[in-house]
Amino acid sequence: MYKYSLPKPIIFPLYGKEGFELRNKALEFVKKIKVRGAEAGNEEEQTYGVLAQMVIRKLLDMPLEPPEDQSKGYDLVLPSKVKVDIKCRGGTLPFKELYEGSGDIKREAKHNFFARQIWDERLDADIYLMTHLETPKRKGKSKTPLPGTLRQRKWNLYICGWVSKMRVKKEGVYLPRGSITEQGGKWFAYRGEEIEFYNLHLNGFEDIKEIFKIDMKDTEEDGKKSMNLHLTSVDAIRIAMDMVGHGIIERDVVQFLKDKLGVKSKIPTIMHSNQYHHLLKWLKEKKKAKEEDIKKLSEIMQEVAYSS
């Protein structure tokens, strides 16, 4: 039986000769099998996923190459018969449990699932093993495709933890294509149908071989856990403030959230401060706001002047 531990990422270096060989093998494998289908991911995304599988297999003393049939919905079967789907997304930043954000408030890290993969009953994984691949940044583009070069050092796989499919279905936040999300201080729109699940609610490992201790009872117990919050602290308070404005919840809920989430700073806005000032000035022209309202706003957020 699995014993819970906090989700602290295990880092596996993928640079140097051994790492370069693994990266090459992942690329060769994907070219051989050529997985296609809805939300299957392009070749770059598939190579990242296969590379994560190869790393996990290596650490678990299993055959390095995954099965060629990649359509089953799972990548490993544990001795307990629990089916494991290894999830991996890549980026040029190292995985951090907390990221810098506006307003000097850190943002909690999240993981993403393709919604179709969670709700397609034919894909019958029991648990997901969440990983993050750090890649070098290439000029003019973001991520570096596999295999990269032997001299590159910024290749690392972060093994973050596991979660049951039941709990992702119960707790994860579904965001349709076009929904916006914040990452590393930037906003972008999702190109696919996504489910967000936050890293701090994963089950961690002190050693990856602890995965062999997970049995069906562990997956069932994980699915029954009480609901966790899958929003950044900042977004949770922003949403609560919006609901106060709509008369849905009471103002004291905002303070409850700030206390519960340990947020003491003012919540940064999504829109620029100049847009707030512009609206108040316009409302003042229409006799719906006063100069003192503009002064109050200035105490919270400053209007920014252009400087060349």
Secondary structure, 3 states (H helix, E strand, C coil): CCCCCCCCCEEEECCHHHHHHHHHHHHHHHHHHCCCCCCCCCHHHHHHHHHHHHHHHHHCCCCCCCCCCCCCCCCEECCCCCEEEEEEEEECCCCCCEECCHHHCCEECEEEEEHHHHHCCCCCCCEEEEEEEECCECCCCCECCCCCCCCCCCCEEEEEEEEEHHHHHHHCEEECCCCEEEECCEEEECCCCEEEEEHHHCECCCCHHHHHHCCHHHHHHHHCCCCCCCCCHHHHHHHHHHHHHCCCCCCHHHHHHHHHHCCCCCCCCCCCHHHHHHHHHHHHHCCCCCHHHHHHHHHHCCCCCCCC
